[in-house]
Amino acid sequence: MELIEVISAKLHGIKITESALHYHGSVTIDEEILRKADIRPMEFVYIWNKASGARISTYVLPGEKGSGVVCLNGAAARSCQVGDEVIISLSKYVTNDEMINRKAKVITFNHESRINTIDEILEYDFINNDINDWQFKINKIY
């Protein structure tokens, strides 16, 4: 059975608020943001640093709800500076059959009044009827 890696959720332009080099690994993210993106604790994510181009993967831990926290822990703390904008992406492995009507949440952020304030919630909507018969839409949810 062939599995395809697809995007499931993306936090686009979220800022690193803290780093904890001597912690035992992971990225801590505000629980409210995790819930809105459908990202669960212990899931692996990719983190892409928009400033340096660094790319890492690590697992998620929930942070204080409503705090806006994004804290890189352990070795991951070496890949970004506090204040760097990053893209955090969650992928899933799905079968061809599961590609039918696939959706992914994308959250963008505004930092004017408070760091890591949700600006928009978008939904990538992939409708796949056949290898050559598909549609892709971006829907604004919030």
N, C-alpha and C positions, 0 to 999 in steps of 0.2 A: 504494500500500500504506500503510495507516494504521499508525503506530507509537504505542505507549502507553508513557509513562514510569512505571516501577514501582520500588519500593524493592527493592534487592538485598541491602544490608547496613546495619546501624545500630549505632553505638557510642553507647549512651545513658548520659549522666551521667559521661562521661570528663572528666578535669580537664586544663586547660592547665598544663604544667610549666615551659615556657620560652617566650621569644619572642626573635626575632633580626631586628630591624627592618632591618638593613642587608644581609641575605641576599637572594638574588634571587627570592624567592617560594616558595610551597608550604606544606604542613604536613608535618612529620616525625613519624611515628608508630612506636612500638615494633614491630619486625618480627614478633614473636610474636603480638601483637594483630592485626596485618594478616592474617597467615596464618590465624588462627582465624576471622576474619570474611570470609575470601575476598576481601580487597581487595588489589589489586596496585599496585605502584609506577606512577606516572604517570596513574592513573585520577583523574578529577575527582570531588570530593566537595563536598557542601554542609555548612557548619558553622553551627549555630544556637547562639548564646550564651544560656543559660538566665537569666543575670543581667541582661543589657542588652537582649536581644531582637535584637541584631545578627545579620544573616544574610549569609554570604559563600560564595563557591565558590572552590576552588583545587585544585591537584593534590597527590598524595601522594608522599612520599619515605619509604623505610624508615629507621627509627632502630635504635639498638642493641637487640638482642634481649634481652628480660627486664628492660629498664630502666624501663618504664612511661612513656617519654618521649612527650609530645605538644607539639611546638614549632611555633608559628606563625612563619612566615618572611616577610620583606618586608612589603609593605603590609598583609597579613593580620594582622600583629602589632598593628596599631592597633585591631583589632576586639574584642580580649579582653585580660583581665589574667591574669597567672599566678595560678592557683588557681580561676579561673572554671570551672564545670561547663558542658560543651557537649554537643550531640548532633551526631555526624558521620554523615552519611547518604550512601550510594552508591546511585545509581539506574542503571537500564538501560532502554534502549528496546527493546521487544519487539513482535512482531506478535500479533494475536488468537490465532493458533494456538499461539504460545509462552506464552500465558497459562494454558494447560492445565497443571495440576500445578506451578504456580510456587511456589518457596520463597525465603525470605529469612532471613538470619541476623541476630539481634539480640543484642548483648552488653551486659550491664549491669555496673556497676563498684562496688566497695567501696573505701573509702579509709581504713578504720580502722587496719589494721596497716601498710599500704604504699599509697602513691598508685597509682591505676589498676590495682588488683588485680581480675581477672575474678571477678564474683560469680555470674552466670548466663549461660548461652548458650541462647537460645531460637531456635525456628525458626517463622517465619510460614509456614503451609501453606495455599495457595489452590488449591482444586480447582474447576475451571471446566468444566462440561459444556456449558453453554449460557448465553446472556445472563441468563436467569432461573433457572438451575439451577447454583448454586455453593455451596461450603462454605468456611469459613475456620476454621482452628484455630491455636492457639499451643501448640507442643510444647516442653517443657523438655528440652534435650539434656544440660546440665551444671548 
